[in-house]
Each structure stands twice: as structure tokens, then as C-alpha cells.
């Protein structure tokens, strides 16, 4: 399987759009309690990963009857369930990984998940978050966005500066410029056509595409 979808346990999430992406070649991973989100869409996971502290007995029993694989970790560990699930997908050779179910009342979990995506060990895969009407991409070189004129696009440097940023078909154009880490300059750009291009020479960008 070349692609994977990981369902996280956000309690304010909208995972509905992911249903149109999953097919018979998709590795479906339930991240502990996030398994309930994929079940709500009518899917059965290939594997459930985590410390199982937020997975109900009812769901566990149901999935064990379906011969679903469980990979359990102790509650006291150095990695979040989301990181363990992402590592599993990378080790399985997935070249595209989608995370969903990220939004919730645990802002610490949400931020930690986003920050970890910039780690070099995850650079072998194309990583995207799908959440409601937003697609969030981790971009190390370049990306072409497909949407509509008027869609909002925000560029956020992860960890450090993003150098040599070039944009095309966005209202506020960048031509080889630096977006500095921990600043807000890249927020709320706007697509002027149905496709927009973004590239950079150094660093990592979080590109947030909000569809109309």
C-alpha cells in the first residue's frame, strides 16, 4: 500500500471528506480513540495503534471479532499515539500519509502533532492533514494547489525560517523571499486562479489551503 490514512482522536473534528479518498489500496490506521471516527464513516481499520486508553471495550471487542491488528503501547511512553501511527505508516513504505481528526480540545496534542511533521525522518512521504474544509500540507520543496479563485492560502514556516519562497497565482506574491519563523506574514493569502504554485529553497512550510 502506497498511501495511508491515520484517524486521530480530536473531539471537535470533521473527517467527512476523507471518505472520498480511501480505496482498497489505502492503509487505514486507527489511532487509539480516533478509531471511532473511521467506524462512523463505515470503514474497518487494518491496524489500531496506541496505548488504548481512549478506546471503548465495545469497539475493541467488535474489532477483535473482525481480526483487526492491535499494536498496544504502555501509557507511560515518550511518543504520542499520533507519532507512533505515523512512524508505522512510514515503515510500511507509504509515500503519501493523510492525517485527520486532529482538531479538538487538546490544543497541546494538536500543536505537537503539527510540529512533529517537520522532522527529517518523515521526509520520505508526502504528508497532508485533511480537516473539515482545510487541506494542510507539509512542503519541503514545492507544491501545486488545486482549488478555486478566492480560496485562502496561509504559509507558515515550521521550526525555522523558510528561504527562497516563490509563489504564483496568489494575491500577495513572493519572489525568492524569506518567511521568518514564528511570524505571521504568510497568513491569509488568496488564490487568484484555480491553481497556485508555492516553492522554497530551504526550510519547511506548513501550507494551509482553506476551500470556499
C-alpha positions as CSV (number, residue, x, y, z in Angstrom):
1,X,0.0,0.0,0.0
2,X,1.5,3.3,-1.1
3,X,-0.9,5.6,0.9
4,X,-2.2,5.6,4.4
5,X,-4.9,7.5,6.3
6,X,-4.5,7.9,10.1
7,X,-7.6,8.8,12.2
8,X,-6.7,10.8,15.3
9,X,-8.9,11.3,18.4
10,X,-9.9,15.0,18.1
11,X,-13.3,15.7,19.7
12,X,-14.1,18.8,17.5
13,X,-13.2,17.2,14.2
14,X,-14.8,16.8,10.8
15,X,-13.4,13.8,9.0
16,X,-16.1,13.5,6.4
17,X,-14.1,14.5,3.3
18,X,-11.6,11.6,3.9
19,X,-14.3,9.2,2.8
20,X,-13.8,10.1,-0.8
21,X,-10.0,9.4,-0.7
22,X,-9.9,5.9,0.8
23,X,-9.9,3.0,-1.5
24,X,-8.9,-0.7,-1.4
25,X,-5.2,0.3,-1.6
26,X,-5.3,2.6,1.4
27,X,-3.8,1.5,4.7
28,X,-6.3,2.6,7.3
29,X,-4.9,3.2,10.8
30,X,-7.0,3.9,13.9
31,X,-5.0,6.0,16.4
32,X,-6.5,4.7,19.7
33,X,-9.8,6.5,20.3
34,X,-9.7,8.0,16.8
35,X,-10.8,4.6,15.6
36,X,-14.4,5.7,16.3
37,X,-14.2,8.3,13.5
38,X,-13.3,5.8,10.8
39,X,-16.0,3.5,12.1
40,X,-18.5,6.3,11.8
41,X,-17.6,6.5,8.0
42,X,-18.2,2.8,7.6
43,X,-14.6,1.7,7.4
44,X,-12.7,-1.0,9.3
45,X,-9.1,-0.3,10.2
46,X,-6.2,-2.5,9.2
47,X,-4.5,-1.7,12.4
48,X,-5.2,0.2,15.7
49,X,-2.2,1.8,17.3
50,X,-1.8,3.4,20.8
51,X,-2.0,2.9,24.5
52,X,-5.7,2.0,24.2
53,X,-6.7,4.4,27.0
54,X,-9.4,6.1,25.0
55,X,-10.8,3.1,23.0
56,X,-14.0,1.6,24.4
57,X,-14.4,-2.0,25.3
58,X,-17.3,-2.3,22.9
59,X,-15.1,-1.1,19.9
60,X,-12.2,-3.3,21.0
61,X,-14.5,-6.4,21.1
62,X,-16.1,-5.5,17.7
63,X,-12.7,-5.1,16.0
64,X,-11.1,-8.2,17.5
65,X,-14.0,-10.2,16.1
66,X,-13.1,-8.7,12.7
67,X,-9.5,-9.8,13.2
68,X,-8.1,-6.3,13.2
69,X,-4.5,-6.0,14.3
70,X,-3.8,-4.2,17.5
71,X,-0.4,-2.7,18.4
72,X,-0.5,-1.6,22.0
73,X,1.9,0.6,23.9
74,X,2.2,1.5,27.6
75,X,0.5,4.7,28.7
76,X,3.9,5.9,30.0
77,X,5.9,6.4,26.8
78,X,7.9,9.1,25.1
79,X,5.8,9.3,21.9
80,X,2.2,10.3,21.3
81,X,-0.1,7.8,19.7
82,X,-0.2,10.0,16.6
83,X,3.6,9.8,16.2
84,X,3.6,6.1,16.6
85,X,1.0,5.7,14.0
86,X,2.9,8.0,11.6
87,X,6.1,6.0,12.2
88,X,4.2,2.8,11.4
89,X,2.9,4.1,8.1
90,X,6.4,5.3,7.1
91,X,8.0,2.0,8.0
92,X,5.4,0.3,5.9
93,X,6.7,2.3,2.9
94,X,3.7,4.6,2.5
95,X,4.6,7.5,0.2
96,X,1.5,9.5,1.0
97,X,0.1,9.9,4.5
98,X,-3.1,11.7,5.4
99,X,-3.9,12.6,9.0
100,X,-7.5,13.5,10.0
101,X,-9.3,14.0,13.3
102,X,-6.7,16.5,14.6
103,X,-8.9,19.2,15.9
104,X,-10.1,19.1,19.5
105,X,-10.0,20.5,23.0
106,X,-6.5,19.1,23.5
107,X,-4.6,22.0,21.9
108,X,-1.3,20.6,23.2
109,X,-1.8,17.4,21.2
110,X,-2.8,19.3,18.1
111,X,0.3,21.6,18.2
112,X,2.6,18.7,19.0
113,X,1.3,16.7,16.0
114,X,1.8,19.6,13.6
115,X,5.3,20.4,14.9
116,X,6.4,16.8,14.6
117,X,5.6,16.7,10.9
118,X,8.7,18.7,10.1
119,X,11.1,16.0,11.4
120,X,13.5,14.8,8.7
121,X,12.6,11.1,9.4
122,X,9.2,11.8,7.9
123,X,10.5,13.4,4.7
124,X,10.2,10.2,2.7
125,X,6.4,10.7,2.5
126,X,4.1,13.4,1.3
127,X,2.1,14.4,4.4
128,X,-1.2,16.1,4.5
129,X,-3.8,16.9,7.1
130,X,-7.5,16.9,6.0
131,X,-9.8,18.6,8.5
132,X,-13.2,20.0,7.5
133,X,-12.8,22.3,4.5
134,X,-9.0,22.6,5.0
135,X,-6.1,20.8,3.5
136,X,-2.8,21.3,5.4
137,X,0.4,20.3,3.6
138,X,4.0,19.9,4.8
139,X,6.1,21.3,2.0
140,X,9.8,21.0,1.7
141,X,10.3,21.8,-2.0
142,X,7.2,22.7,-4.0
143,X,3.5,22.2,-4.3
144,X,0.7,22.9,-6.7
145,X,-2.7,23.6,-5.1
146,X,-5.9,23.0,-6.9
147,X,-8.9,24.9,-5.7
148,X,-10.9,28.0,-6.6
149,X,-10.2,31.6,-7.1
150,X,-10.8,33.3,-3.7
151,X,-9.6,30.3,-1.6
152,X,-7.4,31.3,1.3
153,X,-3.8,30.0,1.5
154,X,-1.6,30.6,4.5
155,X,2.2,29.8,4.6
156,X,3.6,29.1,8.0
157,X,7.3,28.3,8.5
158,X,7.9,25.3,10.7
159,X,10.7,25.4,13.3
160,X,12.9,28.0,11.5
161,X,12.9,30.4,8.5
162,X,11.7,29.3,5.1
163,X,14.1,30.7,2.5
164,X,13.7,31.4,-1.2
165,X,9.9,31.3,-1.2
166,X,8.3,31.8,-4.6
167,X,4.5,31.9,-5.1
168,X,2.4,32.0,-8.3
169,X,-1.3,32.9,-8.6
170,X,-1.6,34.2,-5.1
171,X,-2.7,37.9,-4.4
172,X,0.4,38.7,-2.4
173,X,3.3,37.4,-4.5
174,X,6.7,36.3,-3.1
175,X,9.7,36.1,-5.3
176,X,12.6,34.3,-3.6
177,X,11.8,35.8,-0.2
178,X,12.3,34.6,3.4
179,X,9.4,33.9,5.6
180,X,10.7,34.1,9.2
181,X,9.8,31.5,11.8
182,X,7.3,32.5,14.4
183,X,5.9,35.4,12.4
184,X,2.5,36.0,10.8
185,X,3.5,37.4,7.4
186,X,2.3,34.4,5.4
187,X,-1.2,34.3,6.8
188,X,-4.3,34.7,4.6
189,X,-3.1,34.9,1.1
190,X,-5.7,34.4,-1.6
191,X,-5.8,32.3,-4.8
192,X,-6.2,34.4,-8.0
193,X,-6.8,31.3,-10.2
194,X,-7.9,27.7,-9.7
195,X,-4.3,26.6,-9.3
196,X,-1.5,28.1,-7.3
197,X,2.2,27.2,-7.0
198,X,4.5,27.5,-4.0
199,X,8.1,26.6,-3.8
200,X,11.1,27.2,-1.4
201,X,14.8,26.5,-1.4
202,X,15.4,25.8,2.3
203,X,13.3,25.0,5.3
204,X,9.8,23.6,5.7
205,X,6.4,25.3,5.1
206,X,3.0,24.4,6.5
207,X,0.7,25.3,3.7
208,X,-3.0,25.7,4.8
209,X,-5.5,25.7,2.0
210,X,-9.0,26.7,3.1
211,X,-11.6,25.9,0.5
212,X,-14.7,28.0,-0.1
